[in-house]
């Protein structure tokens, strides 16, 4: 694999994008995608404000807000954080308020979603990424990461965290095995990428007797085991740094401040500085060189009517 890879998630996506069959967005396509995602964000914000449901921007969308005043210029998605209690309310009112235009994909909804995060997908569009090859419904989406409560007892928290890491990795392996027939044509010419995928697929094969949907539901249940909605700490087990890497005091992630995102007022975590340092290091405000920028390889995109 050559030099040590600091961010395996970024490496995986960038290696995958080297295949000649992968579509990389043009500037015009990226602009059109951003416009649709801003429309989705406005629809989302209208509902959560009317229903008094807590949220903040998440991950790269927080970084884009504070560093660029909106999208990271080469990024192509919007990320949201919601506390578990708030997300449960949002899920319950979604169909009535947003169901005409959007679908809500969750770990509990079936359909071989195979992800521990939640997605809002726009009907009538297509956005098929490398981890959605086996799906038929792949609309342009916003990602929702659930802020989970953490046990206040340090020993119980450690145990819960280790179980979360285990089931999260199991879900990744089970999904990789599920998607392997669709992935093979894209990894055959890249031995490092093929080795990384096959390792996970082999582990996933051991659990082939459990459906992907059941593993997804198990993951969600384990992540949400702590029911103390006033716990001192919260975390995002489905995030890029997982359970222990995204652990912060509740007030840092659940309380918010308002900033501009492409001219739209949005909430970002009150402790955004600590949050960004956890995800991207102390130099998070430095724009990375072109070769170090995370890219999202696509198979298909259709903006709809």
N, C-alpha and C positions, 0 to 999 in steps of 0.2 A: 504494500500500500504506500510505500515511500515514506515521506516525512510524517510525523505524528499529526493526526487530524484532531484539532481542538474541538470542533463542533461536528459530530458524526452526522447529525441531521442535515446540515448544510452540505457536507461532503457528499452524502448520498444523493441529494437532489442534483448537485452540480455534475456528479459523475453520470447520473442517469440522463442528463440533458445532452451529453455528448453523442448519443445515438443519432444517426442521420434521419431517423423517422420521427424524431421529436420536433414539435412545433414550438418555436420561441416567439413570443409576442412582438409584433412591430410596434413602433411608437404610436401609430394611429390606433391599433387594436388596444393597446394599453390605456390610451385616453378614453376610448369608448367603454372599456371595462370599468375604469374608475367612475365614469358618469353613472353607469348602472348601479355600481356599489354605493355611490352617494345617495341615489334614489332609495335603495334598500335601507341605508342607514337612517334616512329621514323618516321612512315609514316605521322603522323600529323605534326611533326616538319618540315619535308621536304617541305610540301605544304605551311605552314604558312610563312616559311622563303623565299621560292620562290616568294610568293605573297605579301610579306612585310605586313603581318597581325599581329597585336599585340595580345599577350597572356601572361599569367603567369601561373605557377602552382597554385593550389588552396588548401585551407584547409589542410587536412591531408597530401597531397602530398608536401606542403610547409614544414610542420612539419617534415615529413620524410626526406626531403632534408637537412634541417639544423641540425637535431638531429641524423640521421642515414646514411646520404649520399645516400639515395634512399628510397625504400619502408619502412614504419614502418613495422617491421618484421611480425607482426600478421595481418596487413591490407591486403586487397585484391582488391584495386581499385586505379585508377589514376584520379585526379580531376584537371580541368583546369578552369581558369578565362579568360573571354574575354570581353572587353568593348563592349557595344551594337553596336556601329558603326562598329567595327572590326568583330563582330559576323555576322552582316548582310552581309558583304562581304564574309565571310567564307561560310555561308549558300548558297550564290549564286554560288560559284565555287565548292561546295562540290561534286556534282554528276560527273562533268567532271574529277576531280582530284582523288577522293577517292571512287567513286560509284561502281567500280568493286569489291572491297573487303568489303565495309562497307555500312551501312545504317545510315541515320541521322534522329533521332527521336526528334521532337520538339513539344512544346505546340500547334503549329499551324498545325501540320501535320496529325492530326486525329489518327485513329487506337487505340483509347482509351488509349493514352499515359498517360494522367492523372497526369503528373508531370510538375512543373514549370521550371525545369531544362532541358537541352538538353543532349542527349546521342548519342555517336557514337558507333554502334554495329557491331561486326564482323560477317559477313555472315557465315553460316555453323557451328556455335557454339551455345551452350545453357548455359545461366547463369540466372536461375530463382530464384529471391529473394522473400521475403515475400510480397513485394508491386507490384509484377508482376504476381500474380497467375492467373489473368484473361487474360493474354496476350499469344498469340501463338508464337510470335517472340521475343525471349529473349536472344539475343547474348551477349557474353562477351563484356563489354562496358567500355568506358571512359565517365565521366560526365563533362559537360561544364556548368559553372555557369556564367550568364551574369552580368557584372558590369553595373548597371543602373545609368543614370544621376539623380541628385537630385536638386530640385529648390533651388536657392540661397536665396530666401525669406524664413525666418524661419517659418512663419505662413503657407505659402503654402506648405512648406516641411512637416510640421506636419500633415496637412490635407492629403497630398499625402501618407505619411507613414501609417496613420491610415486606409486609403482605401486599400492600399497594404496588410496590415495585415489581413483585413477583407476578401478580395477576396482569399488570400492565404489559410486562414483557411477554407473558403467555398470549395475550391478545394480539400483540404485534406478530408473534411467530405463527399463531393460528391463521391470521389474515394473510400473511406472506404465503403460507402453504395453499390457502384458498385461492390466491391470485396467481400462483406460480404458472399455470398454463398460459395466462395472458402476459406474464412478465418475460418469459423465456426468450422471445424474439428480440427483446430490447436489451438483454444483458449478455447475449452470446459472444459479443466482440470485446467485452470488457471483463477481464478475468478477476480483477479486484472487486468489482461490483458484483459479479456472479458469485464469488466466494462468500461475500457478505450476505447476499440474499439466500443462497442455498443453506447456509448455516441456520438461519432462522426457519426456513422452510422444513428442514429436517426435524427441528424441535416441534414445529407445528404439526407435522405428520403424526407424531406420537399422540397427539390429542385430537386426531381427526374424528374420533368417535363422539366428540362433543361439537355440536353445531357452532358456527361462528356467532350466530345471534345469542346463544346461551353464554358463550364466553364474554361477549359484550355486556350482557345483562349482569353477569357475575362481577365484572370489573366495576360497573357503576355501583352495585350494591356494596362492594368492598370500599370503594372510594368514599362513599357517603355513610359509613358505619357510625361515625361520631355525630350524635344528634344534638350536641350542645351548641346552639346557635349564638352563644355568648362566649365561646372559648377565646382564650387570650390570643391564640395563633390560628391562622388559616393558611391554606396552601392550594396549589393547582396541580394535582397529580397528573392531569392530562397535558400539562405544559411541557415545553422543551427541556426544562431542568428537573421535571418530575417532583416527587413528594418533598424531599429534603432540600432540593435546590431552589424551590419557589416558596419556601416557608417564611412568612413575615407576620408581625403583629396585626391583629384584625384592623386596628385603626389605620394602619399604613395602606392596606389593600382595599378595605371596604368603604372607608371614608374617602371623599372625593373633592377635587377642585375643578373648576370649569376653565376650559381653554378652547381655542379655535382649531377646528379641523376642516380645512378647505372652506373657511367662512361659516362653518356650522358650529354652534356651541355644543361641546361634548364634555362629559365627565372623564377625568383621568384619576388614577389613585393618588390620594394625598401624599403618600410616601413614594412618589414616582422615581425619585433619585435613587433610593435604596433598591427599588424594584428593577430599575434599568441596570444598576451595577450588578445585581444578581444574574440578570440575563445576558448582558453584553460586556461586563467589565467596567472599570472606572473611566475608560476612554470612549464611552458610548456616544458622546457628542461629536466625535471625530468621524467624518465620512470615510468609509473604507475605500481602498483602491478598487478599481473596476473588477479585477480578477477575484476579489474576496467577497463580492456581493452575492447574496443568496438569490438564486433564480428558481422559478417554479416551472419545470418542464410540463408541457401539455401534449395530449394526444389529439384532442378536438376542442374547438370552441365555436359557439354559435350564439350570437347576441339576440336572436329571436326577432319578432316583428316589431 
